[in-house]
Amino acid sequence: MSSMLRLLSTTLLLSSLAYATTPSEKIEDFLSDEFSDNPRLEAVEVKVDDVVPLKDLKGWNGYIVDVKAHLKSNPKNEIRQKMIWFSDGVMITKNLTNMDTLANMADVIKPTFKEGDYSKENLLYGNKNAKHKVVLFSDPLCPFCRGFVPGAIKEMKANPEKYAVYYYHLPLERIHPASVTIVKAAIAAEKQGVKDVVLKMYNIKVNPREKNVSKILKAFNTAVGTDITKKDIETKEVKEVFEKDIQTARDLLVSGTPTVYLDGKIDKTKKKYKTVK
C-alpha cells in the first residue's frame, strides 16, 4: 500500500453530502474537507477525473479521483494518488461489494488510457498512427510477464502499421527487488542507443530477491550485451524516466503485471490484440 493510500484511505465511510453544487463538486468538497483534517497533510487538492455509472446499482456512480497533497514534515514533496469512490449523491463510500457475486466494484471501474497519455518516449515498436494502440505495464522478473510479454511484443512488432506498442516499466519491488535495478539498467541502455533492450531483459537469469546491485548488473549485461555500471543507473535522466513510468501506473491504478490496455481500455484477457482487425 502506498504512503498516500495509508494516509488517505478509510475502511468505510457513509456520510451525508450537504453541499449544493454538481455531484462531482460535492465529492471534491467533501473529500477535501476529510483529507484536510489529517494533521500530517497540507495543501490538499481533490479533483474528479472521471465519472462511471454503475450498471447494476441504479443512481450510483464510481468517481475516479485525483488527490494531491503535501506532507507537513516535507512541504516540498508533493504526493499524488488516484482513488476510486462511490456515491449516489447523498451517501459516499470507499468500498462497494456485490454480496451476490462478491465482485468489488473498484475492479470494474478503471481509468481509461486517454489520447494525451501516450508518450513518444514509451513507444517501443510500431507506428504511432497505427490502427491500434497497445499499452503494456510489466516487470521483467514477473513469471507471468516472462511467459507472455516477449511473445506478445514480437507478434505486434511484426505488424508496425497495425500496432503501436507502448511499454511502461512497473517493477514489483516487494516481490522482485532485483527488478528495480534491471529496469534502471534497461533505461540507461536505451539512452545509450542499445536496441531491443526490453525484449532482451526478459532473458536475464538472476534471483528475483537479489539485492546486490553488482550481481544484478552482471546478469543484465550478460543477457543484453551491454556494460552498464552503477553510475549509469544513478543519473538524473534515468531517475526521471523510472519515476514517470511508475507515476503513470499510479494514475491508472495499475498495481499488477502484466497489465494490458487496448485502444485505451484495460484488457483483462490480455489477448484481445490478437483478434482486432
C-alpha angles and dihedrals in degrees: 000000000000122000090247092052091050089052099043112027123093129197096237131341125187115172143148114261106215100175118119104221137084117315091254092050090049089056092048094048094045096048092043089057093045096049094041088061088067104104091212095059137071138173092030117187123186123190129176107225099181142002120213120187114226107235095202096044114057114219095014126111135189113231120205103208130193113209124193125182144147128233111240088222090057110020094175092061111084116204120206128191134171113216138179122224131175128217143162091202093267105048128040131196138172095211127047122173131179104232092204099050098021087227115157107224090214088068089057096050111068130157116253123237100248125209092253091054095069108101121201088216089063096047100115102175139352137036117308087224093052117136093251132036118208122190122197126194108190148162114216092218097046106114093219091048092051090053096045115023103060093049093045092049092049091051093051094040088063090060106049094164092051100043135038104193117205117189127199124187113232110171112190095221098184093056101029109023091171090064092071092064091042092053093048090049090050091052091049092049092050090051087054089056099254111158128229093007094152094054093045096050091064087070093060114127110210138121106267088221093054114124101176103110094202092055092047093049091049090055091046095050091048093053098040099035096238140120102227114168135198089258091055094057095047098062124120091242093056092046092052094052092044094051093044092057092047092049091050089055091049092049090055093042090242111158105151136061139267096027117171131197121192117196092339099313127099112252109209091183090055089208106079090103087073093062103042116111 
